[in-house]
Amino acid sequence: MAELLSFKEMCERFEVTPRTLRYYEYIELLSPQKEGRTRSYGPREIARMTLILRGRRFGFSLEELRQWLLIYDQKGTEEQNRVWVELADRQLAVLEQQRDELSVSIADLRQLRDQVEQSLKD
C-alpha cells in the first residue's frame, strides 16, 4: 500500500509551516486527497513537494515551479525535462552573476575593513 501522510506529518517531513503547506495547495502546487477536513498526501504529492523545495532552494519562483509541474500532466516527462534544462541554464546564469557580485562585495568590504583596522593602529 502506498505511503500516505497526514497534514501534520507532511509539515514535519518537509519542515514547513502549516501556512506554507496550505498555500501550496491554494496555488495548486499540491492536491492532497480530501475526506471531509482531513487531507492525505500520497507518493505523488510527496514527490512534488520534494521537487518544489529543491526548486525553491535553486531560486525558482513558485509560479515557475507550478508551470513546470503542469508540463508533466499536459505533455509528459520528456517535454518536462526539456523545459527543466532551459530553466536550469537560465537559473545557473543568474546564480553565477549573483556569486560574482557577491565576490566583489566581499572584496570591497574586506578592503574597507582592513583600512579602518589599519587606521586604528596608526
Z-matrix of the N, CA and C atoms (Angstrom, degrees):
N
C 1 1.464
C 2 1.532 1 109.93
N 3 1.311 2 116.00 1 139.92
C 4 1.461 3 121.41 2 -178.09
C 5 1.520 4 111.07 3 -67.36
N 6 1.318 5 114.02 4 146.73
C 7 1.459 6 119.89 5 178.94
C 8 1.526 7 109.78 6 -69.76
N 9 1.321 8 115.95 7 132.04
C 10 1.463 9 121.64 8 174.76
C 11 1.522 10 107.71 9 -121.52
N 12 1.324 11 115.32 10 132.87
C 13 1.461 12 120.65 11 177.87
C 14 1.521 13 109.20 12 -110.77
N 15 1.308 14 115.92 13 142.79
C 16 1.461 15 120.82 14 173.20
C 17 1.532 16 108.51 15 -76.73
N 18 1.308 17 116.34 16 171.09
C 19 1.460 18 122.15 17 177.10
C 20 1.532 19 109.96 18 -55.75
N 21 1.323 20 116.08 19 -48.27
C 22 1.467 21 120.82 20 -178.99
C 23 1.531 22 111.38 21 -63.96
N 24 1.325 23 116.65 22 -42.11
C 25 1.468 24 120.12 23 179.59
C 26 1.526 25 111.28 24 -64.97
N 27 1.319 26 116.17 25 -36.88
C 28 1.461 27 120.84 26 178.33
C 29 1.534 28 110.03 27 -63.80
N 30 1.326 29 116.31 28 -44.67
C 31 1.469 30 120.56 29 177.55
C 32 1.525 31 110.35 30 -60.15
N 33 1.317 32 116.32 31 -44.65
C 34 1.463 33 120.42 32 -178.56
C 35 1.516 34 111.82 33 -66.33
N 36 1.330 35 117.13 34 -45.81
C 37 1.465 36 119.72 35 -177.48
C 38 1.520 37 112.03 36 -60.29
N 39 1.323 38 116.31 37 -40.77
C 40 1.463 39 120.08 38 -174.76
C 41 1.524 40 113.32 39 -100.87
N 42 1.322 41 116.02 40 2.78
C 43 1.468 42 121.74 41 177.98
C 44 1.524 43 111.33 42 52.79
N 45 1.338 44 115.09 43 51.16
C 46 1.457 45 121.82 44 175.45
C 47 1.520 46 108.35 45 -121.81
N 48 1.315 47 114.81 46 158.37
C 49 1.458 48 119.86 47 178.74
C 50 1.529 49 110.00 48 -79.50
N 51 1.328 50 117.26 49 157.68
C 52 1.466 51 119.48 50 174.52
C 53 1.535 52 111.91 51 -56.02
N 54 1.325 53 115.39 52 -37.22
C 55 1.468 54 119.72 53 179.55
C 56 1.531 55 110.79 54 -60.51
N 57 1.343 56 116.68 55 -43.30
C 58 1.464 57 120.71 56 178.87
C 59 1.516 58 110.91 57 -62.01
N 60 1.313 59 116.29 58 -47.10
C 61 1.459 60 120.22 59 -178.87
C 62 1.533 61 111.13 60 -61.65
N 63 1.329 62 116.72 61 -42.98
C 64 1.467 63 120.03 62 177.56
C 65 1.530 64 111.12 63 -63.34
N 66 1.338 65 116.33 64 -39.39
C 67 1.460 66 120.43 65 179.46
C 68 1.523 67 110.91 66 -64.16
N 69 1.323 68 117.53 67 -43.81
C 70 1.464 69 120.75 68 179.04
C 71 1.531 70 110.65 69 -60.70
N 72 1.313 71 115.89 70 -34.54
C 73 1.459 72 119.78 71 176.06
C 74 1.537 73 109.74 72 -70.58
N 75 1.317 74 116.92 73 -43.14
C 76 1.463 75 122.21 74 -178.85
C 77 1.526 76 111.46 75 -59.19
N 78 1.339 77 117.32 76 -41.07
C 79 1.470 78 120.10 77 -178.80
C 80 1.533 79 111.73 78 -90.26
N 81 1.324 80 115.55 79 13.32
C 82 1.459 81 123.67 80 171.88
C 83 1.526 82 114.40 81 66.63
N 84 1.330 83 116.45 82 30.67
C 85 1.456 84 119.96 83 170.40
C 86 1.525 85 109.92 84 -80.70
N 87 1.319 86 115.97 85 -32.08
C 88 1.456 87 122.49 86 -179.95
C 89 1.525 88 109.68 87 -126.22
N 90 1.316 89 115.59 88 145.75
C 91 1.469 90 121.29 89 177.19
C 92 1.523 91 109.21 90 -135.10
N 93 1.332 92 116.40 91 81.00
C 94 1.464 93 118.28 92 -179.17
C 95 1.524 94 111.34 93 -69.07
N 96 1.323 95 114.55 94 159.79
C 97 1.457 96 119.93 95 172.75
C 98 1.525 97 106.91 96 -72.77
N 99 1.322 98 117.30 97 138.45
C 100 1.464 99 120.63 98 -178.94
C 101 1.511 100 110.02 99 -121.52
N 102 1.316 101 113.71 100 135.60
C 103 1.452 102 121.02 101 173.34
C 104 1.515 103 105.48 102 -135.46
N 105 1.335 104 115.53 103 101.46
C 106 1.461 105 119.33 104 -171.13
C 107 1.522 106 108.57 105 66.76
N 108 1.335 107 115.51 106 -125.90
C 109 1.477 108 119.98 107 178.21
C 110 1.524 109 111.96 108 -95.42
N 111 1.325 110 116.25 109 -0.61
C 112 1.467 111 121.10 110 -177.62
C 113 1.517 112 110.35 111 -86.53
N 114 1.328 113 115.16 112 131.96
C 115 1.460 114 121.29 113 176.73
C 116 1.527 115 108.25 114 -109.61
N 117 1.333 116 115.60 115 139.34
C 118 1.458 117 121.61 116 174.95
C 119 1.519 118 108.19 117 -126.39
N 120 1.315 119 115.27 118 135.33
C 121 1.462 120 121.57 119 -177.70
C 122 1.518 121 108.57 120 -112.48
N 123 1.337 122 115.99 121 117.00
C 124 1.455 123 121.87 122 -179.00
C 125 1.516 124 111.97 123 -94.29
N 126 1.327 125 116.46 124 -170.95
C 127 1.469 126 121.46 125 -177.24
C 128 1.529 127 113.75 126 -56.31
N 129 1.327 128 117.52 127 -37.60
C 130 1.475 129 120.30 128 179.74
C 131 1.520 130 110.63 129 -62.79
N 132 1.323 131 116.61 130 -46.28
C 133 1.468 132 119.94 131 -177.70
C 134 1.535 133 110.68 132 -70.68
N 135 1.318 134 116.64 133 -35.45
C 136 1.473 135 120.36 134 177.40
C 137 1.527 136 109.39 135 -63.62
N 138 1.328 137 116.84 136 -44.52
C 139 1.470 138 120.85 137 178.45
C 140 1.529 139 110.78 138 -63.99
N 141 1.317 140 116.59 139 -42.73
C 142 1.469 141 120.03 140 179.20
C 143 1.528 142 110.79 141 -62.83
N 144 1.322 143 116.66 142 -41.41
C 145 1.471 144 119.66 143 179.73
C 146 1.527 145 110.62 144 -63.43
N 147 1.310 146 117.19 145 -39.54
C 148 1.466 147 121.31 146 176.39
C 149 1.526 148 109.83 147 -59.18
N 150 1.326 149 116.53 148 -46.68
C 151 1.469 150 121.14 149 179.83
C 152 1.524 151 111.76 150 -65.34
N 153 1.319 152 117.07 151 -40.51
C 154 1.468 153 121.32 152 -179.88
C 155 1.533 154 110.01 153 -61.72
N 156 1.314 155 116.46 154 -48.91
C 157 1.471 156 119.47 155 -177.19
C 158 1.524 157 111.10 156 -67.62
N 159 1.303 158 117.49 157 -36.85
C 160 1.468 159 120.21 158 176.41
C 161 1.531 160 109.53 159 -64.62
N 162 1.333 161 115.86 160 -44.42
C 163 1.463 162 119.74 161 178.58
C 164 1.522 163 112.34 162 -61.33
N 165 1.323 164 116.75 163 -40.49
C 166 1.474 165 120.66 164 178.01
C 167 1.529 166 110.25 165 -62.70
N 168 1.339 167 116.30 166 -40.48
C 169 1.468 168 120.15 167 179.81
C 170 1.531 169 110.50 168 -62.97
N 171 1.332 170 116.71 169 -32.66
C 172 1.455 171 121.01 170 178.89
C 173 1.525 172 112.44 171 -81.26
N 174 1.346 173 116.94 172 -6.50
C 175 1.458 174 120.40 173 175.52
C 176 1.518 175 115.44 174 99.03
N 177 1.324 176 118.16 175 10.05
C 178 1.460 177 119.76 176 178.29
C 179 1.520 178 110.09 177 -77.81
N 180 1.324 179 116.08 178 147.40
C 181 1.462 180 120.86 179 177.25
C 182 1.525 181 109.11 180 -76.61
N 183 1.317 182 115.43 181 159.57
C 184 1.462 183 119.54 182 177.15
C 185 1.526 184 111.13 183 -62.17
N 186 1.315 185 117.16 184 -36.26
C 187 1.467 186 119.93 185 179.42
C 188 1.531 187 110.77 186 -66.89
N 189 1.322 188 117.34 187 -40.73
C 190 1.468 189 119.70 188 176.41
C 191 1.525 190 110.29 189 -60.12
N 192 1.326 191 115.87 190 -43.41
C 193 1.462 192 120.18 191 179.75
C 194 1.526 193 111.17 192 -65.97
N 195 1.317 194 116.68 193 -40.34
C 196 1.459 195 120.67 194 179.29
C 197 1.530 196 110.37 195 -61.32
N 198 1.325 197 115.97 196 -46.74
C 199 1.463 198 120.63 197 179.28
C 200 1.525 199 110.95 198 -62.91
N 201 1.329 200 116.00 199 -41.21
C 202 1.459 201 120.61 200 -179.32
C 203 1.533 202 110.76 201 -64.64
N 204 1.339 203 116.95 202 -42.21
C 205 1.460 204 120.54 203 178.78
C 206 1.533 205 111.43 204 -65.88
N 207 1.319 206 117.36 205 -33.58
C 208 1.466 207 120.98 206 177.94
C 209 1.526 208 111.89 207 -63.75
N 210 1.321 209 116.65 208 -32.73
C 211 1.463 210 120.46 209 -178.68
C 212 1.530 211 110.53 210 -58.64
N 213 1.314 212 117.23 211 -39.84
C 214 1.468 213 120.43 212 179.03
C 215 1.526 214 110.54 213 -57.84
N 216 1.334 215 116.43 214 -47.01
C 217 1.469 216 120.51 215 -178.92
C 218 1.528 217 111.81 216 -66.00
N 219 1.346 218 116.65 217 -34.64
C 220 1.464 219 120.40 218 -173.56
C 221 1.531 220 113.52 219 -90.42
N 222 1.357 221 115.85 220 -37.31
C 223 1.475 222 118.57 221 -171.00
C 224 1.520 223 114.27 222 -129.40
N 225 1.323 224 118.10 223 -5.47
C 226 1.457 225 120.21 224 175.29
C 227 1.520 226 114.92 225 93.89
N 228 1.306 227 113.16 226 179.06
C 229 1.466 228 121.98 227 -172.94
C 230 1.525 229 113.17 228 -65.26
N 231 1.335 230 117.45 229 -43.75
C 232 1.463 231 119.93 230 -175.20
C 233 1.531 232 111.39 231 -60.65
N 234 1.322 233 116.76 232 -47.14
C 235 1.474 234 119.91 233 178.90
C 236 1.524 235 110.48 234 -66.32
N 237 1.327 236 117.17 235 -38.59
C 238 1.462 237 120.38 236 178.03
C 239 1.535 238 109.87 237 -61.16
N 240 1.318 239 117.08 238 -42.54
C 241 1.466 240 120.50 239 178.86
C 242 1.520 241 111.85 240 -66.41
N 243 1.333 242 116.99 241 -37.49
C 244 1.463 243 120.96 242 178.21
C 245 1.541 244 109.89 243 -62.45
N 246 1.320 245 116.15 244 -45.86
C 247 1.468 246 120.65 245 178.70
C 248 1.528 247 110.02 246 -65.46
N 249 1.342 248 116.57 247 -37.79
C 250 1.469 249 120.23 248 178.98
C 251 1.523 250 111.12 249 -58.30
N 252 1.318 251 117.39 250 -42.84
C 253 1.463 252 120.83 251 179.91
C 254 1.531 253 110.02 252 -61.70
N 255 1.332 254 116.70 253 -42.43
C 256 1.471 255 120.27 254 178.31
C 257 1.530 256 111.07 255 -63.63
N 258 1.322 257 116.51 256 -45.87
C 259 1.467 258 120.37 257 178.88
C 260 1.531 259 110.90 258 -62.49
N 261 1.318 260 116.08 259 -43.40
C 262 1.464 261 120.43 260 -178.93
C 263 1.523 262 110.74 261 -63.70
N 264 1.326 263 117.83 262 -42.86
C 265 1.470 264 120.49 263 178.20
C 266 1.515 265 111.04 264 -59.51
N 267 1.325 266 116.01 265 -44.89
C 268 1.467 267 119.80 266 179.70
C 269 1.524 268 111.14 267 -63.56
N 270 1.340 269 116.06 268 -45.18
C 271 1.462 270 119.85 269 -177.69
C 272 1.521 271 111.67 270 -68.62
N 273 1.330 272 117.76 271 -35.19
C 274 1.465 273 120.48 272 175.89
C 275 1.533 274 110.61 273 -60.10
N 276 1.321 275 116.93 274 -41.45
C 277 1.467 276 120.70 275 178.05
C 278 1.529 277 110.43 276 -62.60
N 279 1.329 278 116.91 277 -42.37
C 280 1.471 279 121.11 278 178.48
C 281 1.526 280 110.37 279 -62.89
N 282 1.322 281 117.20 280 -47.42
C 283 1.469 282 120.97 281 -178.73
C 284 1.526 283 111.89 282 -64.89
N 285 1.330 284 116.36 283 -38.68
C 286 1.457 285 119.45 284 178.32
C 287 1.527 286 110.87 285 -65.49
N 288 1.331 287 117.67 286 -39.00
C 289 1.465 288 120.61 287 177.03
C 290 1.524 289 110.23 288 -65.04
N 291 1.332 290 116.76 289 -42.97
C 292 1.470 291 120.15 290 178.02
C 293 1.529 292 110.81 291 -61.45
N 294 1.331 293 116.35 292 -41.31
C 295 1.466 294 120.61 293 178.39
C 296 1.528 295 110.45 294 -61.21
N 297 1.331 296 116.87 295 -44.85
C 298 1.462 297 120.65 296 -179.62
C 299 1.531 298 111.07 297 -63.06
N 300 1.340 299 116.01 298 -43.65
C 301 1.468 300 119.98 299 178.05
C 302 1.523 301 110.73 300 -63.64
N 303 1.310 302 117.21 301 -38.72
C 304 1.459 303 121.82 302 178.68
C 305 1.527 304 110.60 303 -65.68
N 306 1.313 305 117.69 304 -39.86
C 307 1.468 306 121.30 305 177.99
C 308 1.520 307 111.01 306 -61.10
N 309 1.327 308 116.63 307 -41.84
C 310 1.469 309 120.94 308 178.05
C 311 1.531 310 109.74 309 -64.39
N 312 1.323 311 117.43 310 -44.42
C 313 1.473 312 120.99 311 179.49
C 314 1.522 313 111.13 312 -61.98
N 315 1.310 314 116.97 313 -42.06
C 316 1.470 315 120.69 314 179.20
C 317 1.522 316 110.16 315 -62.99
N 318 1.323 317 116.75 316 -44.89
C 319 1.465 318 120.19 317 179.47
C 320 1.532 319 111.04 318 -62.47
N 321 1.336 320 117.17 319 -43.40
C 322 1.466 321 121.25 320 179.05
C 323 1.528 322 111.00 321 -63.11
N 324 1.307 323 116.93 322 -45.50
C 325 1.463 324 120.86 323 -179.84
C 326 1.522 325 110.75 324 -64.61
N 327 1.319 326 116.77 325 -42.33
C 328 1.465 327 120.23 326 179.08
C 329 1.532 328 110.62 327 -61.24
N 330 1.339 329 116.72 328 -43.06
C 331 1.462 330 121.07 329 179.73
C 332 1.529 331 110.99 330 -63.03
N 333 1.324 332 117.44 331 -46.19
C 334 1.457 333 121.93 332 178.92
C 335 1.522 334 111.01 333 -63.16
N 336 1.319 335 116.71 334 -43.55
C 337 1.467 336 121.50 335 178.22
C 338 1.529 337 110.15 336 -59.53
N 339 1.341 338 116.90 337 -45.15
C 340 1.456 339 120.58 338 -179.18
C 341 1.527 340 111.71 339 -65.44
N 342 1.344 341 116.46 340 -37.23
C 343 1.466 342 119.77 341 177.31
C 344 1.528 343 110.89 342 -63.39
N 345 1.315 344 116.56 343 -44.66
C 346 1.465 345 120.35 344 -179.74
C 347 1.522 346 110.00 345 -66.48
N 348 1.307 347 117.64 346 -41.58
C 349 1.454 348 120.33 347 178.08
C 350 1.531 349 110.60 348 -61.01
N 351 1.332 350 115.92 349 -41.84
C 352 1.458 351 119.93 350 179.25
C 353 1.531 352 110.80 351 -64.22
N 354 1.332 353 116.57 352 -39.53
C 355 1.471 354 119.30 353 179.87
C 356 1.519 355 110.96 354 -64.97
N 357 1.295 356 118.07 355 -29.95
C 358 1.481 357 121.02 356 176.92
C 359 1.518 358 111.21 357 -70.04
N 360 1.325 359 116.32 358 -30.42
C 361 1.470 360 120.78 359 179.54
C 362 1.516 361 112.12 360 -78.52
N 363 1.351 362 117.20 361 -27.46
C 364 1.476 363 121.39 362 -176.58
C 365 1.492 364 113.24 363 -75.96
